[in-house]
Amino acid sequence: MLRRYRSTLVAAVTVVALGSAPAVPALATPAPVADVAAADRVLRVYNNNIENLVMNNSDGSCTRISGPDHLSSILVDDAGRTGTSGVAAPDILIVQQVRGTGQAEAYADQLSAMFGYPAGTYGAIVAWSDPEPWGSTHRCSSQSLGDLKKKQTNGIIWNTRTLSLAAGDISKYWSAGWLKPGTAYADGAGCTLYKPPNSDPDSTDYDKWKRTSAIAARFTVKATGTSVFAATMHLPQENRQNACAGDGDRGIANSGIHLGADATSLLNASTIRIVGIDANRTGIAAGTLSGYGMTGYGSAATSGSSKIDYLFVKGSVRPSSIGHTVSGTKSNHFALYGFIDY
């Protein structure tokens, strides 16, 4: 039943992602599993661009990473250490750049197995179930590895032992903004939504815009009824030079970040709020989303010498001895994390 429960949610997300009008079907009831005791009042949250589990190396080669190896490299104990007996099962993983439903579900099941849980214990939703491929080699000297990076979408993985999710609490996808090459920025006036007809016109990159589709959900902590908003975003690389969030819009605090209407409604109805994002932009301040009550965590570089990944939280986040940034992450992006008391 857990598998059917997760598949129903993924199907529901696919419906809203494609903009269809039919009502979302009712969820199946998952098979009972032992809930975490209410005494463990901490929500463990991670954010990472997993790069389709293929790392780009400086010499032009690429390295494929297994799901378990990647997970072992990002999950930490209370002291920020990986690989110890103190590493507890996470509650939410916000991820960017997964190939679609298949990879997201496989990754979720590998996470379940790490903690001895049955397959399906971790659910997965994605903005696009099976996005069209784009690009050529993706900077991999091995074409077979480059091909693994051609399909890209964004998702959220959650622990069904601790969190529940109703079909009506999943947002429709929303699009990022960008400055189309050759367009004058004009203090944001040249910005457009990054989706057809304002997307890459050439056949190789035509469907590239789908990698920047965002999605959000509102979860409920089973033990306490606490509402938890989580969103995943990936902005286009053009955002690094020119902040764009939509038509003539530079985004919140000129960051290129914006929230879709459905997502904003879910956020406003939530006590704990979490946004994980690969913004492809440096210098986004910790207080950028303060209007939503959120603070940014982690100040170290996340991609080479640049900080372009961000984790914003409204909640009581525990201090981190490693600045909420996991430097040993097996991805081209370092993972960010926050442990939230509630």
C-alpha positions, -999 to 999 in steps of 0.1 A, spaced: 0 0 0 29 24 7 40 20 -29 5 27 -42 3 57 -18 34 72 -32 25 64 -68 -9 81 -64 8 112 -51 33 112 -80 4 108 -105 -13 137 -88 18 159 -92 21 150 -128 -15 161 -133 -10 195 -118 24 199 -134 8 195 -168 -19 220 -159 -48 197 -162 -82 205 -147 -94 172 -133 -96 168 -96 -68 150 -79 -78 115 -69 -82 105 -33 -52 90 -16 -50 54 -7 -44 48 30 -8 36 36 -1 5 55 6 12 91 42 17 102 56 27 135 56 64 139 85 82 155 77 90 192 66 126 198 95 129 222 118 132 192 107 167 184 132 176 157 126 178 119 157 168 100 158 186 66 184 186 38 188 204 5 210 194 -24 214 196 -62 222 159 -67 233 165 -104 214 134 -116 240 115 -94 267 122 -119 296 144 -109 316 166 -134 353 164 -128 378 192 -136 395 171 -163 362 168 -183 354 133 -172 323 125 -151 318 100 -123 285 82 -116 276 81 -79 253 55 -64 223 67 -43 236 51 -11 270 67 -16 255 101 -21 232 98 9 260 86 31 279 118 21 252 142 31 234 128 61 250 140 94 246 136 131 240 164 156 277 173 154 277 176 117 295 143 111 287 118 84 289 80 88 284 78 125 258 58 145 242 91 155 230 98 119 192 97 122 167 92 94 159 125 77 124 138 75 126 159 43 151 159 14 147 188 -10 165 179 -42 172 195 -76 183 179 -109 168 144 -107 158 126 -139 121 122 -130 98 99 -110 119 68 -116 151 81 -102 133 100 -74 115 68 -62 147 47 -65 166 72 -45 138 73 -19 138 35 -16 176 35 -12 171 59 17 145 37 32 169 7 30 197 27 47 176 28 79 161 -6 76 126 6 65 105 -11 38 105 2 3 80 30 0 86 44 35 100 75 19 76 92 -6 87 113 -36 71 140 -56 86 157 -87 76 187 -108 78 167 -140 74 129 -140 94 123 -172 109 156 -186 122 157 -221 159 154 -226 180 184 -235 217 192 -242 245 170 -256 275 159 -235 267 180 -204 305 184 -201 311 146 -197 338 131 -219 318 99 -217 286 103 -237 268 76 -217 273 96 -185 263 128 -203 231 112 -214 223 105 -177 221 143 -171 198 151 -200 166 148 -181 163 172 -152 135 181 -128 132 189 -91 116 171 -62 108 166 -25 113 133 -7 97 128 27 95 103 55 60 88 58 68 76 93 69 111 106 50 132 80 17 129 61 8 146 29 -27 151 14 -32 154 -23 -47 189 -20 -15 201 -3 7 197 -34 12 229 -54 11 232 -92 45 237 -107 57 273 -113 83 286 -137 115 305 -130 124 338 -147 153 345 -170 169 371 -193 167 356 -227 201 359 -244 204 391 -265 177 409 -244 186 441 -226 182 437 -188 170 473 -182 168 469 -144 146 438 -148 123 451 -175 137 426 -200 130 396 -177 104 369 -188 91 336 -175 115 309 -185 90 287 -204 77 285 -240 76 308 -260 103 325 -239 127 295 -237 157 283 -256 147 283 -293 173 257 -306 163 221 -307 192 209 -285 181 230 -255 144 236 -263 132 217 -232 159 229 -209 134 252 -191 118 222 -174 148 218 -152 138 251 -135 102 242 -127 96 245 -90 71 226 -68 60 228 -31 40 208 -6 25 212 28 31 183 52 17 175 86 38 161 115 19 130 125 28 132 162 18 168 168 -2 181 138 24 207 131 22 220 95 54 221 74 58 238 41 87 227 18 96 240 -17 123 230 -42 137 254 -68 164 256 -94 170 289 -112 187 291 -146 224 300 -148 214 334 -164 203 344 -129 239 347 -118 244 379 -139 208 392 -140 182 385 -114 149 375 -131 118 359 -115 92 366 -142 79 392 -166 96 424 -157 103 410 -123 137 409 -105 123 387 -77 121 389 -40 148 414 -28 163 414 -64 173 377 -59 155 361 -89 134 341 -64 97 340 -64 69 317 -51 40 305 -72 4 314 -62 -4 278 -50 29 276 -31 23 309 -14 -11 297 -2 4 265 12 32 285 29 8 309 45 -11 280 60 21 264 75 39 269 108 73 256 98 85 268 64 114 255 43 127 266 9 157 248 -7 171 263 -38 200 262 -63 197 299 -72 227 300 -95 235 333 -79 259 345 -53 253 371 -26 217 363 -17 213 375 19 201 354 48 172 378 52 159 377 17 128 357 26 123 375 59 89 387 47 78 351 49 94 347 84 124 327 70 161 330 76 189 316 54 213 290 69 248 283 57 273 308 44 301 287 30 307 280 -7 285 253 -21 297 250 -57 335 255 -63 343 288 -46 308 301 -49 278 300 -27 248 295 -51 227 270 -30 205 282 -2 183 268 26 157 292 41 137 281 72 110 295 95 115 276 127 138 269 156 170 257 138 196 241 159 232 255 157 256 237 134 293 231 141 299 230 103 277 260 93 249 238 80 270 229 49 283 193 43 316 198 25 321 161 17 289 159 -5 293 136 -35 279 161 -59 291 192 -76 270 210 -50 275 208 -12 244 198 7 228 222 32 209 210 63 188 222 92 176 204 123 144 222 134 130 218 169 92 220 171 
